[in-house]
Amino acid sequence: MSARRAVLIVNLGSPASTALEDVREYLEEFLGDPRVIDRPRWRWLRRTIVNRIIIPRRLKNSAHAYSQIWTKQGSPLITTSRSVCEKLAAALSRPANAPPQQADASPTRPDEAAPEQSDHALAKVYLGMRYGQPSIPEIAAQIAATGVKKVLIFPQYPHYAMSSWETVVVRVCEEFAKRAPDIRLDCVKPFYADADYIDALAAVCRPYLEARPNPAPHDHLLFSYHGIPVRHVDIASLRGVTANFVDHPLAQWTPETGGLSYVEHIKQTTEKLLLRLGGLAPRHSLAYQSRLVGEPWLSPYTDIELVRLAQEEGVRRLFVLCPAFTTDCLETLEEIQCQGRDSFLGANGDKCDSASGDAGGSLGGDSFQQIPCLNDHPAYIDFLASRVRHWAAS
């Protein structure tokens, strides 16, 4: 049965290493995507600006940032994504109501999640990245060669944005159209408001919020979402998305009712998660991170808010959650956990010890905790497996 179906887990991507040449190659592909940087409209001029101005200015800082989070296994995003795929494959090999089992060691191949996936699994699980390796063209060719008849695209983005969900899905559709046009492509809808996704987020958050020794009025939960240019909120579209959307009883989004407004999507995620957490949630606010210069981006900006919360709002204990990312990556591990922590604890004064989440300061806060992304948490694996099972049964 599984030979006729495949699941493609797709995410953003990562450089092959922290070496300057590898980071440059990655940035050229990433920032060269017209759904990421779409101005000026002339491709040759846009590429000239990206490759000769933007990347040279960012290259060393970007390579240093990646070196701060790199592990012995390599990129945290790639390593965790492989673990997600492996655990999902294991879950699909068991009956729907069977208890979870201990996962095996990480797969040796970077492209296919589990080389020894059971023949009785509902589907083979593959991993692809929009930029870098394992590349979507490479994985599309591999899947096509197996004789698969149906592929489920599972973007690891809860919210719809042109520079994330859209570019990943369009790239997958383009590659299969070239290599295997007879394969049926199905796609999971943006799941920003779906109850099972909200349940998984709450499961990750609860241990950190419950562990507060003495909940106080100076505690605060900051929702930090990935920013996008303000004008991208209005120009997102489904052009190039040729896959069939999978209906699901819990799916809230349709092009007609859910729309393509990133701002509305994150608003719903925030509101629904707060309702699910109930009294556990402290005071809260929302901000946007990872902006580029050159035009207005969604605000308020996370880096500015981190300082403001400490200096103007009197926040002493801060929790930061990044729901736009399902997997911890550069934007969460370096931008938030390293730079963001230092900004809040020092309030742009003295830097705190990077090994600690607590530091006192007359201008800064006292305690900083980045709540991890969903990663390979059992609740998220359950969410993924449930969606795949529903698709396979349809």
C-alpha positions in Angstrom: 0.0 0.0 0.0 2.8 2.4 1.0 4.5 2.1 -2.4 1.6 4.0 -4.0 1.8 7.0 -1.5 4.5 9.4 -0.3 4.5 12.2 2.2 6.8 15.1 1.5 7.7 17.2 4.6 9.0 20.5 3.3 10.6 23.4 5.1 12.8 26.4 4.4 16.4 25.0 4.4 19.9 25.7 5.7 23.4 26.2 4.4 25.5 23.0 4.0 28.0 24.4 6.6 29.0 27.6 8.2 31.8 28.2 5.7 31.5 31.5 3.8 31.1 29.8 0.4 28.3 27.6 1.6 26.5 30.4 3.3 26.9 32.6 0.2 25.4 29.8 -2.0 22.5 29.4 0.4 21.8 33.1 0.6 21.9 33.5 -3.2 19.2 30.9 -3.6 17.1 32.2 -0.7 17.3 35.9 -1.3 17.2 35.3 -5.1 13.7 33.8 -4.7 11.3 36.4 -6.2 8.7 35.5 -3.6 11.2 36.6 -0.9 12.6 39.7 -2.5 10.3 40.8 -5.4 11.6 44.3 -6.1 12.8 45.6 -8.4 10.6 43.7 -10.9 13.5 43.2 -13.4 15.1 39.9 -12.6 18.6 40.9 -13.7 18.6 44.0 -11.6 17.1 42.3 -8.6 19.8 39.6 -8.8 22.5 42.2 -9.2 21.4 44.0 -6.0 21.1 40.7 -4.1 24.4 39.2 -5.1 26.5 42.3 -5.2 25.1 44.5 -2.5 22.9 42.6 0.0 24.8 39.4 0.3 28.3 40.9 0.6 27.0 43.1 3.4 25.4 40.2 5.3 27.7 37.3 4.5 30.1 37.4 7.5 27.4 38.2 10.0 25.2 35.4 8.7 28.0 32.9 8.8 28.8 33.9 12.3 25.2 33.6 13.3 25.0 30.1 11.9 28.2 29.1 13.7 26.5 30.1 17.0 23.8 27.4 16.6 25.6 24.7 14.6 25.9 21.3 16.3 28.1 18.3 15.8 25.2 16.9 13.7 25.1 20.0 11.6 22.2 22.4 11.1 19.6 22.2 13.9 16.8 22.7 11.3 17.9 19.8 9.2 18.7 17.5 12.1 15.3 18.1 13.8 13.5 17.8 10.5 15.0 14.4 9.9 14.0 13.4 13.4 10.4 14.6 12.6 10.3 12.5 9.5 11.7 9.4 11.1 9.2 9.6 14.0 6.4 10.3 11.6 7.4 7.2 9.6 7.4 5.1 12.7 4.0 6.4 13.7 2.6 5.6 10.3 3.9 2.0 10.7 1.7 1.4 13.7 -2.0 1.1 14.1 -3.7 4.5 14.6 -4.4 4.0 18.3 -1.1 2.2 19.2 1.1 3.8 21.9 4.2 5.6 20.6 7.4 3.6 20.5 11.0 4.6 21.0 12.4 6.1 17.8 15.4 4.5 16.2 18.6 6.4 15.5 18.6 9.2 13.0 18.5 8.1 9.4 21.8 8.0 7.5 20.4 9.5 4.4 19.5 13.2 4.3 16.7 12.9 1.7 14.6 10.0 2.8 13.5 10.0 6.4 13.8 6.3 7.2 15.5 4.0 4.7 14.0 0.9 6.4 10.5 2.2 6.6 7.9 -0.6 7.0 6.2 -1.9 3.9 3.0 -1.8 5.9 3.3 2.0 6.5 0.5 4.1 5.1 3.1 6.1 3.1 6.8 6.7 2.7 8.0 9.9 4.3 10.5 12.2 2.6 12.2 15.4 3.5 12.8 18.3 1.2 14.0 21.9 1.6 13.1 24.9 -0.5 16.7 26.1 -0.4 19.8 24.0 0.1 19.8 20.2 0.6 18.0 17.9 0.4 16.6 19.9 -2.5 13.0 19.7 -3.8 14.1 18.8 -7.4 16.3 16.0 -6.0 13.5 14.6 -3.9 10.9 14.9 -6.5 13.0 12.9 -8.9 13.6 10.3 -6.2 9.9 10.0 -5.4 9.0 9.8 -9.1 11.4 6.9 -9.6 9.7 4.8 -7.0 6.4 4.6 -8.9 4.4 6.5 -6.3 0.9 7.5 -7.5 -0.1 10.1 -4.8 2.0 12.6 -2.9 0.9 14.6 0.1 2.8 17.9 0.4 3.0 18.9 4.1 4.4 22.4 4.3 5.9 23.1 7.8 4.3 26.5 7.9 1.1 27.0 9.8 0.4 30.4 8.2 0.0 31.5 4.6 2.7 33.9 3.3 4.1 34.4 -0.1 7.7 34.0 1.1 7.1 30.8 3.1 4.1 28.5 2.4 3.5 29.7 -1.1 7.1 29.5 -2.4 7.5 26.0 -1.0 4.3 24.6 -2.4 4.8 26.2 -5.8 8.3 24.8 -6.1 7.1 21.3 -5.4 4.3 21.6 -7.9 6.7 22.9 -10.6 9.1 20.0 -10.1 6.5 17.3 -10.2 4.9 18.9 -13.3 8.3 18.6 -15.0 9.3 15.1 -13.7 6.1 13.2 -13.0 3.0 15.0 -14.2 0.9 11.9 -13.7 1.4 11.8 -9.9 -1.5 13.3 -8.0 -0.4 16.1 -5.7 -2.4 16.8 -2.6 -1.5 19.5 0.0 -2.3 20.1 3.6 -4.0 23.5 4.1 -2.5 26.2 6.3 -3.3 25.0 9.8 -2.9 28.1 11.9 -6.3 27.9 13.5 -6.9 24.1 13.6 -7.7 22.6 17.0 -5.2 19.8 16.7 -2.4 22.2 15.9 -3.4 24.5 18.7 -3.4 21.5 21.0 0.2 20.6 20.0 1.3 24.2 20.6 -0.3 24.2 24.1 1.3 20.9 24.9 4.8 22.4 24.2 4.0 25.6 26.2 2.4 24.2 29.3 5.5 22.8 31.0 7.3 26.1 30.8 4.4 28.2 32.0 3.6 25.7 34.8 7.2 25.7 36.0 7.0 29.3 37.1 7.8 29.2 40.8 5.6 32.2 41.7 3.5 33.6 38.9 3.6 37.4 39.1 2.1 40.4 37.4 5.5 41.2 35.9 5.5 37.9 33.9 4.9 38.3 30.2 4.5 36.1 27.1 5.7 37.6 23.8 4.4 36.0 20.6 7.2 36.7 18.1 6.1 35.9 14.5 8.3 36.1 11.4 7.8 39.5 9.8 7.0 40.2 6.1 6.9 43.4 4.1 3.6 45.3 4.7 2.7 45.2 1.0 3.1 41.4 0.9 0.0 41.1 3.1 -2.0 42.4 0.1 -0.3 40.6 -2.8 -0.3 37.0 -1.6 -2.0 34.7 -4.1 -2.3 31.0 -5.0 -0.8 31.4 -8.4 1.3 28.3 -9.3 -0.3 26.1 -6.6 -1.7 23.2 -8.7 -2.0 20.7 -5.9 -5.4 19.6 -4.5 -6.1 20.9 -1.0 -7.0 18.1 1.4 -10.2 18.5 3.3 -10.2 17.7 7.0 -12.8 18.1 9.7 -10.6 20.4 11.8 -9.3 22.5 8.9 -10.4 26.1 9.3 -8.9 27.6 6.1 -10.3 27.8 2.6 -9.3 30.4 0.0 -12.7 31.9 0.4 -13.2 31.9 4.1 -9.7 31.8 5.5 -8.2 34.2 2.9 -4.5 34.8 2.4 -4.0 37.4 5.1 -0.9 36.5 7.2 -1.9 39.1 9.8 -5.4 37.5 10.3 -3.8 34.1 10.4 -1.4 34.9 13.2 -4.1 36.8 15.1 -6.2 33.6 15.1 -3.3 31.4 16.2 -2.6 33.8 19.1 -6.2 34.1 20.3 -6.9 30.3 20.1 -3.7 29.4 21.9 -4.4 31.8 24.7 -7.9 30.3 25.1 -6.4 26.8 25.2 -3.9 27.8 27.9 -6.5 29.6 30.0 -5.2 30.8 33.3 -1.7 29.6 32.6 -1.0 32.4 30.2 0.5 35.6 31.7 0.1 39.0 30.2 1.0 38.9 26.5 1.7 40.9 23.4 2.7 40.3 19.8 5.7 41.4 17.6 7.4 40.6 14.4 11.0 39.5 13.9 13.6 39.0 11.1 12.9 42.1 9.1 15.0 43.3 6.2 15.7 47.0 5.5 14.5 48.9 2.6 10.7 49.1 3.1 8.1 49.0 5.9 7.7 45.6 7.5 5.0 44.5 9.9 5.4 46.0 13.3 6.0 46.3 16.2 9.5 44.8 15.8 10.6 42.1 18.2 14.1 43.4 18.9 12.7 46.8 19.9 9.9 45.2 21.9 12.3 43.2 24.0 14.0 46.3 25.3 10.7 48.2 25.7 9.1 45.5 27.7 11.9 45.6 30.2 12.4 49.3 30.4 8.9 50.7 29.9 6.5 47.9 31.0 8.5 46.6 33.9 8.5 43.0 32.7 10.9 40.9 34.8 10.2 37.4 33.6 9.7 36.9 29.9 8.6 33.9 27.8 9.0 34.1 24.0 7.1 31.8 21.7 7.6 31.8 17.9 4.6 30.0 16.4 5.4 30.8 12.8 8.2 28.3 13.0 7.5 24.6 13.6 11.2 23.8 13.9 13.9 25.7 15.8 16.3 27.3 13.4 18.5 30.4 13.0 15.6 32.8 13.6 14.7 31.2 17.0 18.0 29.8 18.3 20.2 32.8 17.4 18.0 35.8 16.8 15.7 35.1 19.8 17.6 32.8 22.2 21.0 34.6 21.8 20.4 38.1 20.6 16.9 38.5 22.0 17.9 37.2 25.4 20.8 39.5 25.7 18.6 42.5 24.7 16.0 41.7 27.3 18.3 40.8 30.2 20.6 43.7 29.5 18.0 46.0 27.9 20.8 47.0 25.4 23.2 47.4 28.3 25.7 44.8 29.4 25.4 41.4 27.6 24.3 38.5 29.8 26.2 35.2 29.9 25.1 33.3 26.9 24.9 30.1 28.8 22.3 31.4 31.2 18.7 32.5 30.9 18.8 34.5 34.1 20.7 37.7 34.8 19.9 40.7 36.9 20.3 44.3 35.7 18.9 47.7 36.7 17.7 48.3 33.1 16.9 44.7 32.0 14.7 41.9 33.0 15.5 39.1 35.4 14.5 35.9 33.5 14.2 35.0 29.8 12.8 31.8 28.4 12.4 31.0 24.7 9.7 28.3 24.5 10.9 25.8 21.9 9.1 25.2 18.7 7.0 22.1 18.1 10.1 20.3 16.7 9.7 16.5 17.2 7.5 16.8 20.2 5.1 13.8 20.5 2.1 16.0 20.3 3.3 17.4 16.9 4.1 13.9 15.6 0.6 12.9 16.5 -0.8 15.9 14.6 1.2 15.1 11.5 0.3 11.4 11.7 -3.4 12.1 12.1 -3.4 14.3 9.1 -1.6 11.8 7.0 -3.9 9.0 8.1 -6.9 11.1 7.2 -5.5 11.8 3.7 -4.6 8.1 3.1 -8.2 7.1 4.0 -9.7 9.6 1.6 
